[in-house]
Amino acid sequence: MKFHTRWLCKSFALIALTMIFGCAPTTRDEPIDAELNVPKDWQSYIESNQIKSDFLVQFNDPLLKQYIDEAWSQNKDLAAIAASVSQATSLVDEVSSGLLPSAGIEIGANRQQEQGFISDIRNSALQVTWDLDVWGRLQSEREGALNDARSINADFAFAKQAIATNVIKAYVIIIEANHIAKTTSQSEQNLSRIYENVKLLFDEGLASTQDLAISRADLASIRSQLAESNGAVRDAKRALEMLLGRYPSSSINTMDIMPTLPALPKVGIPTDVIARRADLIAAERRVAASFNRLDAAYAARLPSLSITGSFGGISDGFSGLLNDVNRSWLAGATLFAPMFQGGAIDAQIAQANARQEEAMAQYQNTVLKAFNEVEAALDAGIILSERLKELTIAEGAAQEAFRVAKVRFDEGDIELIDLLSIEQRLLARQLDVQSTQSLLRQQRADLYLALGGEW
């Protein structure tokens, strides 16, 4: 008995030393270098203050904030990604279990006949098996699963930000579409009055057939635009309802005026985006996971060591299993060294190498796309700001022209057709300003998403 005890102590000492010095798990918590020539500053630079965590509050529209919260809780695409997060977390637990011993109880009852004698055999045993991760293969697989989970979590965070961006854009598009429809309706009324005026002049012989035909064509055209504008309002509402996980009934409401334009966020430098944007973090973690799996593939070439043990008994009846004489135990270790696998291990290493190269290329492409999105959003902000400035001047001039024309009409200096024509120009300039204001708000949402700001 002393010999067995001594043997077991030595065995467990050997196992402990193996676990301490043999295992060399690979962790890749440091960010992966994208290996790109990244400029120090953005090409489209804008003076700004700082990224604020109250970006949504800056729109000063409680209804918009309410819709974003609803989208975060009800959007079906987001729910699917959330389920993927749960799956990835469970997979980490599953892979991690391989690092721990497994234990189970075996109970058996058999009847056998041998040389004319029938005998009953009852057995029970507690069995323990432990695959010692000497070369870190299981640990690398666990790290790969963990990095996959981190990647999906980052995907979920970015999806929330993208959905908030799309809700903002859909919301302001509805307001813009409503304004376009109202303005188009007013234009239709003006052109209808112009047509009736030209028709009277035609009946009196003061207008030509060509004037009447042109007037009728303008009226028909604006009525077609009005139908299209009303349809655009319904389309925009359905798009927002889909984002909120609602039935697309085109019945959702918005405020009548545009939300407040948020201040420009601090753009920082390009490398800040790599560390901050959730989708880039997700892509970078996928690269880390591919390295982990490559490590695991290489470790599969090396011998594996496992220990097994069991304690139980065997008897011709269950009651006899408790007798000391019927008890048994077993302890052992197994070393398995792969010699010939038909090229399977080399093929697995080649696949892991290819997946690592694929993940790296996708990461680099995602980084470039992110840089492009920031540059495009910054450039759009410059263009739209300049455009809004000039259009505001044009709207003011058109407003003044209409004011003067109205005075002249009241004094009988010009005809109604002239007044309405000038008003049409004013309505067109107002639509231009409204459209640009809508685009600026969409640009702010795109820029904030591109920079990876907190929502």
C-alpha positions in Angstrom: 0.0 0.0 0.0 2.9 2.3 0.8 4.3 1.6 -2.7 1.0 2.6 -4.3 0.8 5.8 -2.2 4.4 6.7 -3.1 3.7 6.0 -6.8 0.6 8.2 -6.8 2.5 11.0 -5.1 5.2 10.9 -7.7 2.7 10.8 -10.5 0.8 13.8 -9.3 4.2 15.7 -8.7 5.1 14.9 -12.3 1.7 16.1 -13.5 2.1 19.4 -11.5 5.5 20.1 -13.0 4.2 19.3 -16.5 1.3 21.7 -15.9 3.7 24.5 -14.6 6.6 24.2 -17.1 5.1 22.3 -20.0 2.1 24.4 -20.8 2.8 27.6 -22.8 -0.5 29.1 -23.7 -0.5 31.9 -26.3 -2.5 35.0 -25.5 -2.9 37.8 -28.0 -4.4 40.7 -26.1 -2.2 43.3 -27.7 -3.7 45.0 -30.8 -2.7 43.7 -34.2 -0.8 46.1 -36.4 -2.7 46.8 -39.6 0.6 47.3 -41.4 -0.8 50.2 -43.4 0.8 53.6 -44.3 -1.5 55.7 -42.1 -1.1 59.5 -42.4 -0.7 61.6 -39.3 -3.7 63.8 -40.0 -6.9 63.7 -42.0 -6.8 65.2 -45.5 -10.2 66.8 -45.0 -9.5 68.7 -41.7 -12.2 70.5 -39.8 -11.7 72.7 -36.7 -13.9 71.3 -33.9 -14.2 70.9 -30.2 -14.4 67.3 -28.9 -16.3 64.1 -29.1 -19.1 64.2 -26.6 -21.0 61.2 -25.1 -24.3 63.2 -25.3 -24.3 63.2 -29.1 -28.0 62.1 -29.2 -29.0 64.7 -26.7 -27.5 67.4 -28.9 -30.3 66.8 -31.5 -32.7 68.3 -28.9 -35.5 66.0 -30.0 -36.9 63.6 -27.3 -39.0 61.8 -29.9 -35.9 60.9 -31.9 -34.2 59.6 -28.8 -37.3 57.6 -28.0 -37.2 56.0 -31.4 -33.5 55.1 -31.1 -34.1 53.4 -27.8 -37.0 51.5 -29.4 -34.8 50.4 -32.3 -32.1 49.2 -29.8 -34.6 47.0 -28.1 -36.8 45.9 -31.0 -34.7 45.8 -34.2 -34.6 42.3 -35.5 -31.2 42.5 -37.1 -29.8 43.6 -33.7 -31.6 40.8 -32.0 -30.0 38.3 -34.3 -26.5 39.7 -33.5 -27.3 39.6 -29.8 -28.1 35.9 -30.2 -24.8 35.4 -31.9 -23.1 37.0 -28.8 -24.8 34.5 -26.6 -23.7 31.6 -28.9 -20.1 32.9 -28.9 -20.1 33.2 -25.1 -21.4 29.6 -24.7 -18.8 28.4 -27.2 -16.0 29.9 -25.0 -17.4 27.9 -22.0 -17.6 24.7 -24.1 -14.0 25.1 -25.3 -12.8 26.0 -21.8 -14.2 22.8 -20.4 -11.6 20.9 -22.4 -8.9 22.2 -20.0 -10.5 20.7 -17.0 -10.8 17.0 -15.9 -13.9 15.1 -16.9 -15.5 12.7 -14.4 -18.4 10.3 -14.6 -20.1 7.4 -12.9 -20.5 4.1 -14.6 -23.0 1.5 -13.4 -23.5 -1.7 -15.3 -25.5 -5.0 -15.0 -24.6 -7.9 -17.2 -25.5 -11.6 -17.5 -23.2 -14.0 -19.3 -23.0 -17.7 -20.0 -19.6 -19.5 -20.0 -19.0 -23.2 -20.1 -22.7 -23.9 -19.2 -22.7 -21.6 -16.2 -24.9 -18.4 -16.1 -23.5 -15.6 -14.0 -24.6 -12.1 -13.1 -22.1 -9.3 -13.0 -22.7 -5.9 -11.4 -20.2 -3.1 -11.6 -19.9 0.5 -10.7 -17.0 3.0 -11.0 -16.1 6.6 -10.7 -13.9 7.5 -13.8 -11.8 10.6 -14.2 -9.9 11.6 -17.4 -7.7 14.7 -17.9 -6.1 15.7 -21.1 -3.0 17.6 -20.0 -2.6 20.6 -22.3 1.2 20.3 -22.4 1.8 22.3 -25.5 -1.0 24.8 -25.1 -3.2 23.5 -27.9 -6.4 23.6 -25.9 -5.5 26.9 -24.4 -4.9 28.3 -27.9 -8.4 27.0 -29.0 -9.9 28.7 -25.9 -8.1 32.0 -26.7 -9.4 31.7 -30.3 -13.0 31.2 -29.1 -12.5 34.1 -26.6 -11.3 36.4 -29.3 -14.2 35.4 -31.5 -16.6 36.3 -28.7 -14.9 39.7 -28.3 -15.2 40.2 -32.0 -18.9 39.5 -32.0 -19.4 41.7 -29.0 -17.7 44.5 -30.9 -19.9 43.8 -33.9 -22.9 44.1 -31.7 -21.7 47.5 -30.3 -21.1 48.8 -33.9 -24.4 47.5 -35.1 -26.2 49.5 -32.3 -24.3 52.6 -33.4 -25.1 51.9 -37.1 -28.8 51.4 -36.3 -28.9 54.7 -34.3 -27.3 56.4 -37.3 -29.9 55.0 -39.7 -32.7 56.0 -37.3 -31.4 59.5 -37.3 -31.2 59.6 -41.1 -34.6 58.1 -41.6 -36.1 60.5 -39.1 -34.7 63.7 -40.8 -35.6 62.3 -44.2 -39.2 62.0 -43.1 -39.2 65.6 -42.0 -37.6 66.7 -45.2 -40.0 64.6 -47.3 -43.0 66.2 -45.4 -41.6 69.6 -46.2 -41.1 68.7 -49.8 -44.7 67.4 -50.0 -46.1 70.6 -48.5 -44.0 72.8 -50.7 -44.9 70.8 -53.8 -48.6 71.1 -52.8 -48.2 74.8 -52.5 -46.5 74.9 -55.9 -49.4 72.9 -57.4 -51.8 75.4 -56.1 -49.8 78.3 -57.6 -49.5 76.5 -61.0 -53.2 75.7 -60.9 -53.9 79.4 -60.4 -51.5 80.3 -63.2 -53.2 77.8 -65.5 -56.6 79.3 -64.7 -55.3 82.8 -65.3 -53.7 81.8 -68.6 -57.0 80.1 -69.6 -58.9 83.3 -69.0 -56.4 85.2 -71.0 -56.6 82.6 -73.8 -60.4 82.9 -73.8 -60.0 86.7 -74.2 -57.5 86.3 -77.0 -54.6 87.7 -74.9 -52.7 84.4 -74.6 -51.6 81.9 -77.3 -52.4 78.2 -77.6 -48.7 77.6 -76.8 -49.0 79.6 -73.6 -52.0 77.5 -72.6 -50.3 74.2 -73.5 -47.1 75.1 -71.5 -49.2 76.1 -68.5 -51.2 72.9 -68.6 -48.0 70.8 -69.0 -46.4 72.6 -65.9 -49.5 71.9 -63.9 -49.6 68.2 -64.9 -45.9 67.9 -64.1 -46.2 69.4 -60.6 -49.1 67.1 -59.9 -47.0 64.2 -60.8 -44.3 65.4 -58.5 -46.8 65.9 -55.7 -47.9 62.2 -56.0 -44.2 61.2 -56.0 -43.6 63.4 -52.9 -46.5 61.9 -51.0 -45.2 58.5 -51.9 -41.7 59.4 -50.7 -43.1 60.4 -47.3 -44.8 57.0 -46.9 -41.6 55.2 -48.1 -39.5 57.1 -45.5 -42.0 56.3 -42.7 -42.0 52.6 -43.6 -38.1 52.6 -43.5 -38.1 54.0 -40.0 -40.8 51.6 -38.8 -38.7 48.7 -40.1 -35.7 49.9 -38.1 -37.9 50.1 -35.0 -39.2 46.5 -35.6 -42.7 47.7 -36.3 -45.1 46.7 -39.0 -44.5 49.0 -42.0 -47.8 50.9 -42.0 -46.3 54.3 -42.8 -48.2 55.8 -39.8 -45.3 56.8 -37.6 -45.0 60.5 -36.6 -42.1 62.9 -36.3 -41.7 66.5 -35.2 -42.5 69.1 -37.8 -39.1 70.9 -37.6 -35.6 69.5 -38.1 -33.7 68.4 -35.0 -30.9 70.7 -33.8 -27.7 70.3 -35.7 -25.0 68.8 -33.3 -21.6 70.4 -33.0 -18.8 68.9 -35.0 -17.0 66.3 -33.0 -13.2 66.3 -32.4 -11.8 64.3 -35.3 -8.5 63.4 -33.7 -6.0 61.5 -35.8 -6.5 58.4 -38.0 -4.8 56.0 -35.6 -7.4 57.1 -32.9 -10.1 55.6 -35.1 -8.4 52.2 -35.2 -8.4 52.0 -31.4 -11.9 53.4 -31.0 -14.2 52.0 -33.8 -16.1 48.9 -32.7 -16.1 47.3 -36.2 -12.3 47.7 -36.4 -11.9 46.2 -33.0 -14.1 43.3 -34.2 -11.9 42.8 -37.3 -8.7 43.0 -35.3 -9.9 40.4 -32.8 -10.8 38.1 -35.7 -7.1 38.3 -36.8 -6.0 37.5 -33.2 -8.4 34.5 -33.2 -6.8 33.3 -36.5 -3.3 33.4 -34.9 -4.6 31.4 -31.9 -6.0 28.7 -34.2 -2.8 28.6 -36.1 -0.9 28.0 -32.8 -3.4 25.2 -32.0 -2.8 23.7 -35.4 0.9 23.6 -34.9 0.5 22.2 -31.4 -1.5 19.3 -32.9 1.8 18.0 -34.3 3.2 17.4 -30.9 2.5 14.4 -28.5 -0.5 14.6 -26.2 -0.6 13.4 -22.6 -3.6 12.4 -20.7 -4.2 10.7 -17.4 -7.0 8.5 -16.4 -8.2 7.0 -13.1 -11.1 5.1 -11.8 -12.4 3.7 -8.5 -15.2 1.2 -8.1 -16.1 -2.4 -7.7 -17.4 -5.5 -9.4 -19.6 -8.3 -7.9 -22.4 -10.7 -8.7 -24.8 -8.4 -7.0 -25.2 -4.7 -6.3 -24.9 -5.2 -2.5 -21.5 -6.9 -2.9 -20.1 -3.7 -4.5 -19.6 -2.2 -1.0 -17.3 -5.1 0.2 -13.7 -4.2 0.4 -12.7 -7.3 -1.4 -14.7 -6.3 -4.5 -13.3 -2.8 -4.8 -10.8 -1.9 -7.5 -9.0 1.2 -8.7 -7.0 2.2 -11.7 -4.6 5.0 -12.4 -2.6 5.5 -15.6 -1.2 7.9 -18.2 -1.3 7.9 -21.9 1.2 9.5 -24.3 0.0 9.8 -27.9 2.5 11.0 -30.6 1.0 11.4 -34.1 3.1 9.7 -36.7 1.0 9.3 -39.8 -2.3 11.1 -40.4 -2.4 11.0 -44.1 -1.3 14.7 -44.3 -4.3 15.8 -42.2 -2.3 17.8 -39.7 -0.3 19.6 -42.4 -3.6 20.4 -44.3 -5.1 21.8 -41.1 -2.0 24.0 -40.6 -2.2 25.2 -44.2 -5.9 26.0 -43.7 -5.1 27.9 -40.5 -2.4 29.9 -42.3 -4.8 30.7 -45.1 -7.5 31.8 -42.7 -5.0 34.0 -40.9 -4.0 35.7 -44.1 -7.7 36.1 -45.0 -8.5 37.7 -41.6 -5.5 40.1 -41.9 -6.5 41.2 -45.4 -10.1 41.7 -44.3 -8.9 43.7 -41.3 -6.7 45.9 -43.5 -9.6 46.5 -45.9 -12.0 47.3 -43.0 -9.5 49.9 -41.7 -9.2 51.5 -45.2 -13.0 51.6 -45.5 -13.2 53.3 -42.1 -10.6 55.9 -43.1 -12.6 56.5 -46.3 -15.8 56.9 -44.4 -14.2 59.5 -42.1 -12.6 61.4 -45.0 -15.9 61.4 -47.0 -17.9 62.5 -44.0 -15.5 65.3 -43.3 -15.4 66.4 -46.9 -19.2 66.3 -47.1 -19.4 68.5 -44.0 -17.2 71.2 -45.7 -19.2 71.0 -48.9 -22.6 71.1 -47.2 -21.7 74.0 -44.9 -20.5 76.1 -47.9 -23.6 75.1 -49.9 -25.9 76.0 -47.0 -24.3 79.4 -46.7 -24.8 80.2 -50.4 -28.3 78.8 -50.5 -29.3 80.8 -47.4 -28.2 83.9 -49.3 -30.2 82.8 -52.3 -33.3 82.1 -50.2 -33.0 85.6 -48.6 -32.7 87.2 -52.0 -35.7 85.2 -53.3 -37.7 86.2 -50.2 -36.9 89.9 -50.9 -37.8 89.5 -54.6 -41.2 88.0 -53.6 -41.8 90.8 -51.1 -41.2 93.4 -53.7 -43.3 91.5 -56.3 -46.2 91.3 -53.8 -46.1 95.1 -53.3 -46.0 95.7 -57.0 -48.9 93.2 -57.5 -51.0 95.0 -54.9 -50.3 98.3 -56.7 -51.3 96.8 -60.0 -47.8 97.0 -61.6 -47.5 93.2 -62.4 -49.9 90.4 -63.2 -50.8 87.5 -60.9 -48.9 85.1 -63.2 -45.7 87.2 -62.6 -46.2 87.1 -58.8 -46.8 83.4 -58.7 -43.7 82.7 -60.9 -41.5 84.6 -58.5 -43.1 82.7 -55.6 -42.2 79.5 -57.4 -38.5 80.5 -57.3 -38.8 81.2 -53.6 -40.3 77.8 -52.9 -37.5 76.2 -54.9 -34.8 78.0 -52.9 -36.6 77.0 -49.6 -36.5 73.3 -50.7 -32.8 73.6 -51.5 -32.1 75.0 -48.0 -34.3 72.3 -46.4 -32.6 69.5 -48.3 -29.2 70.8 -47.3 -30.1 71.1 -43.7 -31.3 67.5 -43.8 -28.1 66.3 -45.4 -26.0 68.2 -42.8 -27.8 66.3 -40.0 -27.2 63.0 -41.8 -23.6 64.0 -42.3 -23.2 64.5 -38.5 -24.6 61.1 -37.8 -22.3 59.5 -40.5 -19.3 61.3 -39.1 -19.9 60.4 -35.5 -20.4 56.7 -36.6 -17.2 56.9 -38.7 -15.1 58.3 -35.9 -16.4 55.6 -33.4 -17.9 58.0 -30.9 -19.8 56.9 -27.8 -23.6 57.0 -28.2 
